[in-house]
């Protein structure tokens, strides 16, 4: 087995907290592994709030750039990395919502009625944002997916499972899990971005 593959397998087996400490030390490979574990969750949170696929993708990338510079702030003695990181991601998304709201208010004499701008309240949590992806327009799109893709997406979005956890729980190779997530997410994107039927 090549040395690069050995490194990849070693990173895959590491706990989140260890990877975070390596990211803080400048290890790009550990950042990539955390992206593999949490990229879908961060994107789903952003999309669930903003309902804008391209913007959600951009924000997800920004969150991991922020992790690169802020990983040293994570303290494993004070909590679980997943909660800390999703809170970081949620705050970034909320910042974008507030920016959009301020911009909209500058263009109007009253608060906007756009549902996108009203999705977030002070009581929202990261888990609620992730769940919101499944309770709206994505519900019908999910039903149209092949079962194996639907299962891994539900586990990642609704249950917050990492790709490694999904592989372990379903007895599926990690590479297969990643492929199913990628294909399922691509089909969801196509469905959600399709124009609504006339008269809808």
C-alpha positions in Angstrom: 0.0 0.0 0.0 1.3 3.5 -0.9 2.4 5.8 1.9 -0.3 8.3 0.9 -3.0 5.7 1.4 -1.5 4.8 4.8 -1.7 8.4 5.9 -5.3 8.7 4.6 -6.4 5.5 6.5 -4.6 6.8 9.6 -6.5 10.1 9.5 -9.8 8.4 8.9 -9.3 6.5 12.1 -8.5 9.6 14.2 -11.1 11.2 16.5 -12.3 14.7 15.6 -10.5 16.3 18.5 -7.2 14.9 17.3 -7.8 16.1 13.8 -8.7 19.5 15.1 -5.4 19.7 17.0 -3.6 18.7 13.8 -5.4 21.4 11.8 -4.4 23.9 14.4 -0.8 22.8 13.8 -1.2 23.4 10.0 -2.0 19.9 8.8 -4.0 20.3 5.6 -4.7 16.5 5.4 -6.6 16.6 8.7 -8.7 19.6 7.5 -9.6 17.5 4.4 -10.7 14.6 6.6 -12.9 16.9 8.7 -14.3 18.2 5.4 -15.1 14.6 4.4 -16.9 14.1 7.7 -18.8 17.4 8.0 -19.0 18.9 4.6 -22.5 17.6 3.9 -23.8 18.7 7.3 -22.4 22.2 6.9 -23.8 22.5 3.4 -27.2 21.2 4.5 -27.4 23.6 7.4 -26.6 26.5 5.1 -29.0 25.4 2.4 -31.7 24.7 4.9 -31.6 28.3 6.1 -30.7 30.2 2.9 -32.4 28.1 0.3 -29.7 29.1 -2.1 -27.6 26.3 -3.4 -24.6 28.3 -4.7 -24.5 30.5 -1.6 -24.7 27.5 0.6 -21.7 25.9 -1.2 -19.7 29.1 -0.8 -20.5 29.4 2.9 -19.6 25.8 3.5 -16.2 26.5 2.0 -15.8 29.7 4.1 -16.6 27.7 7.2 -13.8 25.3 6.6 -11.4 28.2 5.8 -12.5 29.6 9.2 -11.8 26.2 10.8 -8.3 26.4 9.3 -7.6 29.6 11.2 -9.6 28.9 14.4 -9.1 25.2 15.1 -6.7 26.1 17.9 -9.7 27.6 19.8 -11.4 24.2 20.2 -10.9 22.8 23.7 -11.7 19.1 23.9 -12.0 19.4 27.7 -15.0 21.7 27.3 -17.1 19.8 24.8 -17.5 17.7 21.7 -15.9 18.9 18.5 -19.0 18.3 16.4 -21.1 20.6 18.6 -18.4 23.3 18.6 -17.9 23.1 14.9 -21.5 23.1 13.9 -22.0 26.1 16.2 -19.2 27.9 14.4 -20.8 27.0 11.0 -24.2 28.1 12.2 -22.9 31.4 13.4 -21.4 32.0 9.9 -24.7 31.3 8.2 -26.6 33.5 10.6 -24.1 36.3 9.9 -25.0 35.9 6.2 -28.7 36.0 6.9 -28.3 39.2 8.9 -26.2 40.7 6.2 -28.9 39.9 3.6 -31.6 41.3 5.9 -29.8 44.6 6.4 -29.3 44.9 2.6 -33.0 44.2 2.0 -34.1 46.7 4.6 -31.9 49.4 2.9 -33.9 48.7 -0.3 -37.3 48.9 1.3 -39.3 50.9 3.8 -40.6 47.8 5.5 -39.2 44.5 6.6 -39.0 42.0 3.7 -41.6 39.3 3.4 -39.2 36.9 1.7 -39.4 33.6 3.5 -35.7 33.1 3.1 -35.0 36.1 5.3 -37.5 34.9 8.0 -36.3 31.4 8.4 -33.9 32.2 11.2 -34.9 33.4 14.7 -32.8 33.8 17.8 -34.0 30.4 19.0 -32.8 28.4 16.0 -30.1 25.8 16.5 -27.8 24.0 14.2 -29.8 20.8 14.5 -33.0 22.6 13.6 -31.4 24.1 10.6 -30.1 20.7 9.4 -33.5 19.1 10.0 -35.2 21.9 8.0 -33.7 20.5 4.8 -35.8 17.4 5.2 -39.2 19.0 6.1 -39.7 21.2 3.2 -39.2 20.9 -0.5 -36.5 18.3 -0.1 -39.0 15.7 1.3 -40.5 14.9 -2.1 -37.1 15.0 -3.7 -35.8 12.5 -1.2 -38.6 10.1 -1.9 -37.6 10.0 -5.5 -34.0 8.9 -4.7 -32.9 5.3 -4.8 -33.2 3.8 -1.3 -29.4 3.4 -0.8 -28.9 7.2 -1.5 -31.8 8.2 0.5 -30.6 6.3 3.6 -27.2 7.8 3.7 -28.5 11.3 3.1 -31.1 11.0 5.9 -28.4 9.7 8.2 -26.0 12.5 7.4 -28.6 15.3 7.4 -31.1 14.3 10.0 -29.1 12.2 12.4 -25.8 14.2 11.9 -23.8 11.0 11.3 -20.4 11.3 9.8 -19.5 9.4 6.7 -17.4 7.0 8.7 -20.3 6.3 11.1 -22.6 5.7 8.2 -20.2 3.2 6.7 -19.9 1.4 10.1 -23.7 1.4 10.8 -24.7 0.2 7.3 -21.8 -2.1 6.7 -21.0 -0.3 3.5 -17.4 0.7 2.4 -16.6 4.3 3.1 -15.9 5.0 -0.6 -19.4 3.7 -1.5 -21.0 5.9 1.2 -19.2 8.9 -0.3 -20.3 8.0 -3.8 -24.0 7.6 -2.7 -23.9 10.9 -0.8 -22.4 12.7 -3.8 -24.9 11.2 -6.3 -27.9 11.7 -4.0 -26.9 15.3 -3.4 -26.5 15.9 -7.1 -30.0 14.6 -7.8 -31.4 16.7 -4.9 -29.7 19.7 -6.4 -31.2 19.1 -9.8 -34.7 18.6 -8.3 -34.6 21.6 -6.1 -33.2 23.9 -8.8 -35.8 22.7 -11.4 -38.3 25.4 -12.3 -41.7 25.0 -10.7 -44.6 23.9 -12.9 -46.7 26.7 -14.3 -49.6 27.4 -12.0 -47.8 25.9 -9.0 
